């Protein structure tokens, strides 16, 4: 299980991508190659975001700026609008608490929050960092509750899944960030009902089979605990934003307006996850080296 996190499966030690030097030309070529697969509109929007002076002022690190630009044409692409609109003071690499991949916190010199990416992941593939970028730009106010984390996590898993379908080799990088993302995606893919339909909080025996951790009944249970099963009883609600509406629309094929981070939004995701076809989910399972069982 070397494609999965050692927090759930035995395997070689978790190591982030090693330090390396990548030129501006190499980074831009990799970004262009990624965006070109999604068509001319995504290519133009992504490259414009990468070069935008307003974005550079907020995201001075070119690796992180490429991560943001790599979201063009993906379910999480509204993150580019959020950064361009000046919601955040700065997006940087630095220390994060409890081993978080990234977090949103107050800025010392501004009322605008700062997004800090874990400096441990400075050399990870920028597209993997883009998945986290799409998650963090959903957090735009100080109120964060378990429902909000459940929703943001489920949405960024959709982006990671689409990314692997486009770039299969990213599933087998075996870096720490790749393995962490793969394990979370595995939990989501294995959250299914009796008809095999993708769900978010439907109880299963465990969504991480043969894991070294206690049985996890659903993806939602990661953040909701005992309320993450068939019924979510968590009453917490925090305000939504335009990024949430757009992300939900791309992931569920619904057209939400004014969605909040609430149990009602979790219900929507539980009922309508349309970010991948059944055959694409099987393909993802194969990319993650999961046991498909008898066919």
N, C-alpha and C positions, 0 to 999 in steps of 0.2 A: 504493500500500500504506500509506496514512496511518493505517490501523487497526492496523498492526503496528509493532513496535519497530525503530528505525533501527540497532540492533545486528545485525539480520538483513536488513532491507530498506531501500532508499532511501526517503526521505520527508522531510516537513518536520521541523524540529528538535523534539526531545522536550521538552515543557514540562509540568510538573505543573499541576494545577488551580490557577487564580489565587486569591489571597486573597479571601475573601468573608465576609460575616456571615450567619449563619443563627440564627434565634431558637429558643428551646426549643420553641415551638409548631410551628414549621415542621419541625424535626427529628423531633419526635414524630409529626407527621402523615405524614411520609415513611416512618418506621419502621412505623407502623400500616398504611399502604397496602401495604407489602411483605409484612408478616406475614399480613394478611387473605387474601391469595391462597392461603395454605397451610392455611387452616382455623382454627377457633376454638381448638384446642389450641395450635397454634403461636403464635397471636396472644396468648393468655393467658400462655404461657411466656415469650415475648419481652418483653412489656411488664413482666412481673414481674421479669425479669432486669434490665431497664433501671432499674427503681425500687428494686431490692434494696440496702439499706444495706451489706451485705457486699460486693457487687460495686462499689458506689460507692467504698468504702474502698480497693479495689485498683485500680480503673479510674476515677480522678476526672474525666478528660476525657470530656465527654458525647459527642463525636464517636466516640471509641473505644468507649465504652459502648454506643452505638447500633450500632456495627459488630459487637460481640459479640452483642447482642440480635437482630440481623438474621439470625443463624444458626439461630434457632428453626425447626424443621421442615425444615431442610436436612440434607444428609449430614454436615455438620460440627457439628451442634448440640451435641454432647457438650462442646464447648469451654466452654459456659456452666457445666456442672457442675464442670469442672476449675477454673475461676476461682472459683466459689462455694465450692469445697472448700478454698481457701487454698493452692493449690500455688505461687502466685507472690506475691512481696512487693508488686510494683507493675507496672502496665502504663502506659507513658507514651510521649510523643513525645520524640525526642532524636536525637543523631548515631548512625549505624550504620556499620560498616566495609564497605568495598568496594562501596558503593552498594546494600547489601542493603535490601529493603523493610522487613524487621524482623529482629530476632535475639533470642535468649534468652541472657542472661549473668548473672554473679554480681551480687548486691546488696551495696552497701557496708555496710549496717547489718543484714543478715539472712542466714541460711543459705538462705532461699528465693530462687530466681532472679527476675530482672526481665525482662519483655518490653519491648523498646524498638522502637517504630515510627519509621521514618525521618521526621524532621521535614520533609523535603522534600514529603511527601505529606499534610501536615496538612489540606489543603482538598480532598482527593480525596473522591469519593462514599463515604459510610460503608459501603455494601454491598461495594464493592471492598476496603476495608480488612478487612471481615469475612472474606473469602476467606483473606487472610493470617493473620487471627486463628485460623482453624480449623487452619492449618498449624502455627503456632508452639506451640499448646497440645499438640501431639503430642510436643514436645521437653520432657521433664520431668526429665532427669538430665544430667550433664556429658558423657556419652558420645554423640557424634554421628558417624556414619560415612556413606559414600556410599550404602549401602543405605537408611539411615534417610531421607536427603534425597530419594532416588528415590521412596520410598513416600509420604512426606509431600507431595512435590510432585504426584505422580499423584493423590492423594486431594483436594488442594485444587483441582486442575484440574476434578475432578468437580463440586465445589461451584461453581466459576466457570461451568462449562457449564450447570448447572441454573439459576443466577442469570440468565444471558443468555436462557435459554428463557422465564423468567418476566418479565424486564424487558429486552426486545430493545434498547431505546435505549442501554443501558449498553455495548453492543458498539461503538457509534459515538461515544463521548464524545471520543475523540482526545486524551485526557490521557495523560501519561506512564505512569501506573499502569495505565490501561485498555489501552494498547498493549502493555505488558509482559505483562500477563495474557493478552491475545489471542494473542500469539505463542506462549506456552507451551501454550495450549489448541490452537492450530493443530498444533503438533508432536505432541500426543497424538492428536488426531483423525486425523492422517495416518499414525499407526503402526498398520498393518493387515496381516493376512496375505493369502494369495492368494485367499481366499474373501471378502475384504472385512470380516472380523471385527475388532473393536477389540482391539488388543493393547497391550502395554507395551514389550516389547523385541524384537519381531520385526523382522528386518532389512528395510529398504526402501532404494531408491536414495538417497533423501533425504526427510525428513519436512517440510522447509522448501523446497519447490521454488522455483527462481529466486532463492534467497537469495544475499546477498553473502558469506556465511560458508561454510566448507568443508562438504561434504555431511554431514548428520546422519542416521544410519541408523534411529534409533528415539528415542522419548521418553526411554527409560532411559539412552541414551548421553549425555544432557546431563550427568548426574552420575556415571555408571559408566564413561564413555569406552569403551575397546575391549571391556570386559566387558559392555556394555549391549546386545549383539546377541542372537542366538538362544540363547546360553548365558551365564548370569551366573556367573562364577567368583569373585566377590568373597566371601571367607569371613567378612567382618565381621558381627558380630551385636551389637545393643544391646537392652536390655530394652524390652519393650512396656509398655502401660498400658491402663486401661479405655477411654480415648479412642480408642486405636488399634483395639481390638476393636469398638467401636461404629461407628467410621468405616468400617472394612472391611466390617462387616455391611451398612451402608446402601449401600455402593458395589458390593458383589459378590453380595449376596443369600445369602451364606454366614453361618454363625454361629460365628465364631472365638472361642475363649476362650484367653487367655494367648498371643496372637500376639506375636511379636518382630519387631524391625526386621532382617530377614534375607533371604537369597535365597529361602527357602521362602515368605515373604510376597509377595515380588516374583513368584514363580511363581503364587500365587493371583490377584494382580492381572492378571497376563499372561493368565491363562485365563478370568477371570470379571469383566469390567467391565460391569456391568449398570445403570449409572446413567443411561443414555439409550437409547431405542429407535433402530433404524436411521434411521427417518424424522426423529427429533429430531436426530440427528447431521448429516443433510443440511441440516436447518433451521439448525443452528449454522454449518455451512460457508457458507451463504448470508448469515447475519448478519455473518460475518467477511469477506465479499466474496471468498471463495476460488473458484478456477476448478474447477467440478465436472466438466469434461470432457464427452465425449459421454454422453448418457443413453439 
